[in-house]
Amino acid sequence: MNKLISAVALSSALLSAGAFALPQYTGDTAADLKGSDFTAAGYYIWSDEGDSSSWHVRWTGIGADHDPVSWFGSIVFTNSDLADAVEYKFESGGIHGDTLNEYYDYPLIGDAVTFKAATNNTGGVDGIDLYLSDEFDLMSFSLGSSAFDLDFGDINYLDDYAEAAGGVFIGADLENPDALVTFNSQTGKLEYEFQVVAVPEPGSLALLGLGLLGLGAARRRARRS
């Protein structure tokens, strides 16, 4: 309960922080995606149906105009609830320098994951499976790829200039989140930046709300008696 309150409060604080807050995706993230669902080059992000502590990130360069296609980025877990991150297929330390790094309780950051990988443009899929130690967190994504058609004219730092992140797909409906285009000084490349709120499934929230209403009613009855 305290974690839920903290997540909601943190989300509200970031949303009210003004123009410099990252755009937040708060839609449905649950899905059961398979390889046949990855029909365009980009990142696919979803949580397991019925288990919002289990997350998946996949990327494919299918249809890109070059081969190999590079992928790079990071995910920061605001509440430091990352339990584990596991590679999906890509070869750590391979010929393209593919890497996956995990950081726990890092100063001023908390928990984080960074990655670098490459795929072909004919349907190869790489990715990461993420497991949270709790169901509540605010995840900040920074995702880049040579498949993205971004240039320095796209850079924006204000929420007023957020745009739909073409090439990033979330949940069963493959929705594009709003994102900022930012410059990563470490990689020298452009990335999409946005946040995703990891909370229980809508049904769980509804049950929690009913439980709180019942608790409130019980307290009122106790006071009257």
Sequence and secondary structure as in RCSB ss.txt:
>XXXX:A:sequence
MNKLISAVALSSALLSAGAFALPQYTGDTAADLKGSDFTAAGYYIWSDEGDSSSWHVRWTGIGADHDPVSWFGSI
VFTNSDLADAVEYKFESGGIHGDTLNEYYDYPLIGDAVTFKAATNNTGGVDGIDLYLSDEFDLMSFSLGSSAFDL
DFGDINYLDDYAEAAGGVFIGADLENPDALVTFNSQTGKLEYEFQVVAVPEPGSLALLGLGLLGLGAARRRARRS
>XXXX:A:secstr
 HHHHHHHHHHHHHHTT TTS  EE S  EE   GGG  SSEEEEEEETTEEEEEEEEEE TT SSSSEEEEEEE
EETT  EEEEEEES  TT TT  EEEEEEEETTTEEEEEEEEEE SSS EEEEEEEESSS EEEEEEEEETTS  
 GGG   SGGG EE TTEEETTTTB  EEEEEEETTTTEEEEEEEEEE   HHHHHHHHHHHHHHHHHHHHHHH 
